[in-house]
Amino acid sequence: MSTPAPTAWQRALRQRSFVFGAVLTLALIFAAGLSLLWTPWSPYEMDLPSKLQPPGAAHWLGTDAYGRDVASLLLVGARNSILVGVIAVGIGLGLGTALGLLAAARRGWVEEAIMRLADFTFAFPAILSAIMLTAVFGAGIVNSIIAIGIFNIPTFARVTRASANAVWSREYVLAARACGKNRWAITREHVLPNILPMLIVQATIQFAIAILAEAALSYLGLGTQPPQPSWGRMLSEAQTLMFEAPLLAIWPGLAIALAVLGLNLLGDGLRDLLDPRLARTR
């Protein structure tokens, strides 16, 4: 009697990287969602007599140099990180995927022009793009989102074009072309559904990169502006108090590290689960 093939849920539970990454990612989402409904203290109100308190019953993770509750700042900072990540990755995913599909479908000079444009965009990373946008329009979270989103476009365009080119050489696509289907119908019905798992995996990886980029920009004073909390700005404010209150740097640094680790592990686990070749071996 043959053993039944494991279900997708059973395969997922066997993937330690997927499970650990999913737990960390859900914790990030839970923290962001909780901040919409409740925080231990207001993250915007300063209480100077209570500044630099150690962790205790009143303030679980202590207070910063302005007397604000660190736990509340971390919760709201998670919300801002997710906001930047979702919009920036959405910009890159939407425009980059469209350009990659166009390059794979048309080939020739169209493909060459799109890829060279992607190469040119890679010369302006998110931080450099944010500096240029800040010089023209001023610092702010909107310019950070635009800069990170622009940086994501060529990444998704390259991944989409490479995956789509592999699908265009498959027998079922050649059969569809022989039946008279046009390139856009083939792209919509055959190419995009088959490369969607790869795009989902890439989106989780880019989400982690977006969180890092937002933290770096806020650290430099180019991202989220006061009074909105930001993990990167918490690190920036804590650097002058490293010997007096080192925990002020440890908490946001740990939050960034766990968020990025969780998303990277989730991406690795999704890659293994969504790849049919790997799925058949489990």
Sequence and secondary structure as in RCSB ss.txt:
>XXXX:A:sequence
MSTPAPTAWQRALRQRSFVFGAVLTLALIFAAGLSLLWTPWSPYEMDLPSKLQPPGAAHWLGTDAYGRDVASLLL
VGARNSILVGVIAVGIGLGLGTALGLLAAARRGWVEEAIMRLADFTFAFPAILSAIMLTAVFGAGIVNSIIAIGI
FNIPTFARVTRASANAVWSREYVLAARACGKNRWAITREHVLPNILPMLIVQATIQFAIAILAEAALSYLGLGTQ
PPQPSWGRMLSEAQTLMFEAPLLAIWPGLAIALAVLGLNLLGDGLRDLLDPRLARTR
>XXXX:A:secstr
       HHHHHHH HHHHHHHHHHHHHHHHHHHHHH  SS SS   GGGTT  S SSSTT B TTS BHHHHHH
HHHHHHHHHHHHHHHHHHHHHHHHHHHHHHH HHHHHHHHHHHHHHHTS HHHHHHHHHHHH SSHHHHHHHHHH
HHHHHHHHHHHHHHHHHHTSHHHHHHHHTT  HHHHIIIIIHHHHHHHHHHHHHHHHHHHHHHHHHHHHTTSSS 
TTS  HHHHHHHHGGGTTT THHHHHHHHHHHHHHHHHHHHHHHHHHHH HHHHTT 
